[in-house]
Amino acid sequence: MLLTSRAAASGMSDVDNELLIYNTAVVQCNCSNALEFWIGNTAAFTTLAPTALDIVSAPASQAYVERVFSVCGDITSGKRNRLSKNLSNRVFLKINSKFYNFD
């Protein structure tokens, strides 16, 4: 914790202090991924950890959003040019069709 006392003596902010400690800790850590590092070090990095966990745990892509765009494309294509209901209602019904039964 030499870095902590040196940073405190120089009047650095909590974020700057944690960044200094992080630069050393990340090199010494033998974690297999970033999420594992931040979960294991949440207590040591009280200022940085919440933001880092939000960034690291965000999915690379949203498959659900891609499906909604695909359904919107199908509904608004030239095959369906006489729709009387609006697009959002149609998309909602199409995406959630597994939850209702009209039989």
Z-matrix of the N, CA and C atoms (Angstrom, degrees):
N
C 1 1.427
C 2 1.520 1 111.73
N 3 1.309 2 117.59 1 26.39
C 4 1.445 3 122.11 2 176.22
C 5 1.521 4 110.42 3 -62.46
N 6 1.336 5 116.38 4 -38.29
C 7 1.458 6 120.41 5 179.35
C 8 1.519 7 111.56 6 -62.93
N 9 1.320 8 117.06 7 -38.98
C 10 1.461 9 120.84 8 -178.99
C 11 1.519 10 110.93 9 -62.06
N 12 1.321 11 117.56 10 -47.40
C 13 1.455 12 120.13 11 -178.60
C 14 1.527 13 111.15 12 -68.87
N 15 1.327 14 117.95 13 -36.16
C 16 1.457 15 121.14 14 178.41
C 17 1.523 16 110.55 15 -66.30
N 18 1.324 17 116.82 16 -41.94
C 19 1.463 18 120.98 17 179.78
C 20 1.521 19 110.82 18 -67.66
N 21 1.321 20 116.95 19 -40.38
C 22 1.464 21 120.43 20 -179.96
C 23 1.526 22 110.12 21 -65.50
N 24 1.310 23 117.01 22 -37.66
C 25 1.457 24 120.46 23 -179.00
C 26 1.522 25 111.56 24 -68.83
N 27 1.318 26 117.47 25 -29.36
C 28 1.466 27 120.05 26 -178.65
C 29 1.518 28 112.56 27 -86.46
N 30 1.328 29 118.72 28 0.14
C 31 1.462 30 122.22 29 177.35
C 32 1.519 31 113.70 30 75.92
N 33 1.309 32 118.46 31 29.56
C 34 1.467 33 122.05 32 -179.83
C 35 1.521 34 110.16 33 -77.54
N 36 1.332 35 115.73 34 155.07
C 37 1.470 36 120.63 35 177.84
C 38 1.526 37 110.16 36 -73.81
N 39 1.325 38 115.99 37 168.07
C 40 1.463 39 121.05 38 178.67
C 41 1.525 40 111.69 39 -59.82
N 42 1.316 41 116.58 40 -40.56
C 43 1.468 42 120.78 41 -179.55
C 44 1.516 43 110.39 42 -65.11
N 45 1.326 44 117.15 43 -47.43
C 46 1.469 45 120.32 44 178.22
C 47 1.526 46 111.34 45 -60.53
N 48 1.317 47 115.49 46 -41.22
C 49 1.462 48 121.45 47 178.47
C 50 1.530 49 110.26 48 -60.96
N 51 1.322 50 116.26 49 -47.98
C 52 1.466 51 119.78 50 -179.23
C 53 1.524 52 111.74 51 -66.40
N 54 1.323 53 117.79 52 -34.78
C 55 1.468 54 120.25 53 177.02
C 56 1.525 55 111.57 54 -64.28
N 57 1.322 56 116.74 55 -39.84
C 58 1.473 57 119.75 56 175.89
C 59 1.532 58 111.12 57 -61.61
N 60 1.309 59 116.04 58 -46.42
C 61 1.467 60 120.55 59 -179.99
C 62 1.527 61 110.14 60 -65.40
N 63 1.350 62 116.49 61 -40.00
C 64 1.468 63 121.19 62 179.69
C 65 1.526 64 111.17 63 -59.65
N 66 1.332 65 116.99 64 -43.18
C 67 1.470 66 120.29 65 -179.01
C 68 1.519 67 112.23 66 -58.47
N 69 1.309 68 117.57 67 -34.28
C 70 1.460 69 121.18 68 176.87
C 71 1.526 70 111.45 69 -79.93
N 72 1.326 71 115.92 70 -43.79
C 73 1.468 72 120.66 71 -175.33
C 74 1.516 73 112.65 72 -65.82
N 75 1.310 74 117.94 73 -37.67
C 76 1.455 75 120.37 74 -177.04
C 77 1.533 76 111.57 75 -68.04
N 78 1.308 77 116.59 76 -31.66
C 79 1.469 78 120.37 77 177.55
C 80 1.519 79 110.49 78 -71.95
N 81 1.331 80 117.27 79 -38.32
C 82 1.453 81 121.54 80 -177.41
C 83 1.523 82 113.27 81 -80.35
N 84 1.315 83 117.33 82 -17.81
C 85 1.466 84 121.41 83 -176.81
C 86 1.522 85 110.58 84 -74.75
N 87 1.309 86 116.73 85 137.81
C 88 1.455 87 120.04 86 173.55
C 89 1.529 88 109.25 87 -109.81
N 90 1.329 89 114.88 88 49.86
C 91 1.461 90 122.10 89 177.45
C 92 1.529 91 108.71 90 -83.68
N 93 1.324 92 115.24 91 150.54
C 94 1.460 93 118.92 92 -178.41
C 95 1.521 94 113.07 93 -84.50
N 96 1.344 95 117.93 94 -19.40
C 97 1.464 96 120.10 95 177.92
C 98 1.520 97 110.33 96 -154.73
N 99 1.321 98 115.25 97 169.16
C 100 1.467 99 120.60 98 -175.43
C 101 1.523 100 112.25 99 -67.20
N 102 1.324 101 117.33 100 -37.87
C 103 1.461 102 120.17 101 -179.75
C 104 1.523 103 110.97 102 -61.42
N 105 1.307 104 116.14 103 -42.77
C 106 1.469 105 120.92 104 177.38
C 107 1.528 106 110.86 105 -60.80
N 108 1.334 107 117.44 106 -41.71
C 109 1.460 108 121.14 107 178.97
C 110 1.519 109 111.04 108 -61.32
N 111 1.344 110 117.13 109 -49.50
C 112 1.456 111 119.85 110 -175.29
C 113 1.521 112 112.70 111 -70.47
N 114 1.311 113 118.42 112 -33.82
C 115 1.468 114 120.28 113 175.58
C 116 1.529 115 110.24 114 -66.05
N 117 1.315 116 116.31 115 -40.70
C 118 1.461 117 120.56 116 -179.83
C 119 1.512 118 114.06 117 -72.16
N 120 1.325 119 117.63 118 -21.89
C 121 1.460 120 121.28 119 -175.35
C 122 1.528 121 113.77 120 -118.57
N 123 1.313 122 117.08 121 23.08
C 124 1.467 123 121.06 122 -179.47
C 125 1.527 124 111.71 123 -60.83
N 126 1.311 125 117.14 124 -39.70
C 127 1.466 126 120.36 125 -178.67
C 128 1.526 127 111.95 126 -68.77
N 129 1.313 128 117.52 127 -32.68
C 130 1.461 129 120.79 128 -178.73
C 131 1.528 130 112.18 129 -77.26
N 132 1.313 131 117.13 130 -27.22
C 133 1.466 132 121.80 131 -177.26
C 134 1.534 133 109.86 132 -119.93
N 135 1.316 134 116.18 133 70.59
C 136 1.463 135 120.25 134 -174.17
C 137 1.524 136 112.97 135 -67.27
N 138 1.308 137 118.38 136 -26.06
C 139 1.462 138 121.23 137 179.86
C 140 1.524 139 111.58 138 -88.52
N 141 1.308 140 117.62 139 -42.88
C 142 1.465 141 121.72 140 -175.70
C 143 1.528 142 114.03 141 -82.76
N 144 1.314 143 118.07 142 -33.40
C 145 1.465 144 121.95 143 -171.38
C 146 1.524 145 114.47 144 -58.46
N 147 1.328 146 121.09 145 -45.48
C 148 1.470 147 118.76 146 -178.86
C 149 1.533 148 113.22 147 -58.97
N 150 1.330 149 116.41 148 -42.91
C 151 1.461 150 120.07 149 178.74
C 152 1.523 151 110.97 150 -68.37
N 153 1.314 152 116.49 151 -43.20
C 154 1.466 153 120.27 152 -179.72
C 155 1.522 154 111.25 153 -62.54
N 156 1.325 155 117.65 154 -40.90
C 157 1.468 156 120.65 155 178.96
C 158 1.527 157 111.04 156 -65.36
N 159 1.329 158 117.85 157 -37.07
C 160 1.464 159 120.34 158 176.34
C 161 1.523 160 111.21 159 -63.42
N 162 1.319 161 116.37 160 -42.98
C 163 1.464 162 120.56 161 -177.79
C 164 1.520 163 111.31 162 -71.21
N 165 1.316 164 117.20 163 -45.15
C 166 1.464 165 121.34 164 -176.24
C 167 1.531 166 112.14 165 -68.71
N 168 1.331 167 116.52 166 -34.34
C 169 1.462 168 118.62 167 -175.62
C 170 1.520 169 113.51 168 -88.41
N 171 1.323 170 119.03 169 0.38
C 172 1.464 171 121.28 170 178.25
C 173 1.527 172 109.28 171 -70.11
N 174 1.313 173 117.34 172 134.77
C 175 1.467 174 119.90 173 179.91
C 176 1.525 175 111.64 174 -67.08
N 177 1.303 176 116.45 175 149.92
C 178 1.458 177 121.10 176 -179.90
C 179 1.518 178 111.39 177 -67.30
N 180 1.314 179 117.14 178 -33.56
C 181 1.464 180 120.67 179 176.47
C 182 1.515 181 108.63 180 -149.98
N 183 1.298 182 115.50 181 160.27
C 184 1.447 183 121.49 182 179.10
C 185 1.527 184 108.11 183 -109.67
N 186 1.308 185 117.31 184 100.04
C 187 1.456 186 121.41 185 -179.32
C 188 1.523 187 111.24 186 -62.43
N 189 1.322 188 116.89 187 -33.34
C 190 1.459 189 121.07 188 -179.99
C 191 1.528 190 110.62 189 -62.22
N 192 1.327 191 116.33 190 -44.45
C 193 1.461 192 120.33 191 179.21
C 194 1.525 193 110.21 192 -63.08
N 195 1.317 194 116.50 193 -39.84
C 196 1.469 195 120.03 194 177.98
C 197 1.524 196 110.82 195 -61.36
N 198 1.335 197 117.45 196 -38.96
C 199 1.468 198 120.43 197 178.14
C 200 1.521 199 111.52 198 -66.25
N 201 1.328 200 116.59 199 -39.98
C 202 1.468 201 120.12 200 178.51
C 203 1.526 202 110.12 201 -62.95
N 204 1.321 203 118.37 202 -44.12
C 205 1.465 204 121.03 203 177.44
C 206 1.524 205 110.98 204 -60.94
N 207 1.314 206 116.69 205 -39.88
C 208 1.457 207 120.77 206 178.86
C 209 1.521 208 111.06 207 -63.32
N 210 1.330 209 116.79 208 -44.89
C 211 1.463 210 120.89 209 178.76
C 212 1.521 211 110.14 210 -63.44
N 213 1.331 212 117.79 211 -41.82
C 214 1.472 213 120.85 212 177.87
C 215 1.525 214 110.55 213 -60.40
N 216 1.315 215 116.22 214 -40.56
C 217 1.466 216 119.82 215 177.81
C 218 1.512 217 112.04 216 -63.79
N 219 1.333 218 116.90 217 -41.46
C 220 1.467 219 120.50 218 178.81
C 221 1.520 220 111.36 219 -65.20
N 222 1.325 221 116.24 220 -42.20
C 223 1.462 222 120.41 221 -176.33
C 224 1.531 223 111.61 222 -70.17
N 225 1.322 224 117.19 223 -36.45
C 226 1.468 225 119.72 224 -176.77
C 227 1.519 226 113.34 225 -93.50
N 228 1.327 227 118.37 226 5.91
C 229 1.463 228 120.12 227 -179.18
C 230 1.529 229 110.36 228 -70.79
N 231 1.305 230 116.91 229 171.70
C 232 1.451 231 122.55 230 -178.19
C 233 1.520 232 113.78 231 -61.34
N 234 1.321 233 117.72 232 -20.22
C 235 1.467 234 120.73 233 179.47
C 236 1.523 235 111.88 234 -67.56
N 237 1.323 236 117.52 235 -22.84
C 238 1.470 237 121.95 236 -175.83
C 239 1.524 238 109.58 237 -126.03
N 240 1.296 239 117.28 238 68.01
C 241 1.450 240 119.60 239 -176.03
C 242 1.527 241 113.53 240 -96.06
N 243 1.330 242 119.50 241 3.46
C 244 1.464 243 121.85 242 -179.86
C 245 1.533 244 112.19 243 -121.31
N 246 1.303 245 116.59 244 40.62
C 247 1.457 246 120.13 245 179.17
C 248 1.522 247 110.54 246 -74.18
N 249 1.332 248 116.17 247 134.62
C 250 1.461 249 119.64 248 177.73
C 251 1.528 250 111.66 249 -97.23
N 252 1.310 251 118.89 250 -21.78
C 253 1.474 252 122.62 251 178.12
C 254 1.519 253 108.95 252 -91.95
N 255 1.329 254 115.22 253 158.45
C 256 1.466 255 116.88 254 -179.41
C 257 1.526 256 111.61 255 -78.04
N 258 1.299 257 114.52 256 164.08
C 259 1.464 258 121.98 257 -173.74
C 260 1.522 259 112.69 258 -62.59
N 261 1.327 260 118.38 259 -43.41
C 262 1.470 261 119.82 260 -175.78
C 263 1.528 262 111.68 261 -63.66
N 264 1.331 263 117.90 262 -37.73
C 265 1.475 264 119.65 263 176.99
C 266 1.515 265 111.15 264 -65.66
N 267 1.296 266 117.45 265 -42.88
C 268 1.475 267 121.17 266 179.41
C 269 1.526 268 111.49 267 -63.06
N 270 1.309 269 116.42 268 -44.68
C 271 1.472 270 120.32 269 179.97
C 272 1.522 271 110.18 270 -64.01
N 273 1.325 272 117.13 271 -43.42
C 274 1.467 273 120.73 272 178.55
C 275 1.526 274 110.44 273 -58.30
N 276 1.316 275 117.43 274 -47.18
C 277 1.463 276 120.61 275 -179.46
C 278 1.524 277 111.59 276 -64.70
N 279 1.315 278 117.23 277 -40.79
C 280 1.467 279 121.27 278 -179.93
C 281 1.528 280 111.14 279 -65.36
N 282 1.309 281 117.99 280 -46.01
C 283 1.466 282 121.87 281 -177.81
C 284 1.531 283 110.98 282 -67.65
N 285 1.318 284 118.16 283 -35.62
C 286 1.460 285 121.84 284 -175.93
C 287 1.518 286 113.57 285 -100.20
N 288 1.303 287 118.52 286 17.59
C 289 1.467 288 121.73 287 -176.88
C 290 1.525 289 113.21 288 -61.24
N 291 1.316 290 117.69 289 -25.07
C 292 1.467 291 119.79 290 -179.87
C 293 1.530 292 112.15 291 -70.49
N 294 1.337 293 117.37 292 -15.80
C 295 1.451 294 121.10 293 -177.30
C 296 1.526 295 114.69 294 -93.94
N 297 1.296 296 117.96 295 -4.94
C 298 1.465 297 120.14 296 178.61
C 299 1.508 298 110.36 297 -134.66
N 300 1.323 299 115.05 298 159.48
C 301 1.463 300 121.20 299 -177.29
C 302 1.528 301 108.21 300 -137.20
N 303 1.319 302 116.79 301 121.06
C 304 1.455 303 121.13 302 -178.66
C 305 1.528 304 112.47 303 -96.00
N 306 1.300 305 118.43 304 5.60
C 307 1.475 306 120.63 305 -178.59
C 308 1.499 307 112.62 306 -72.73
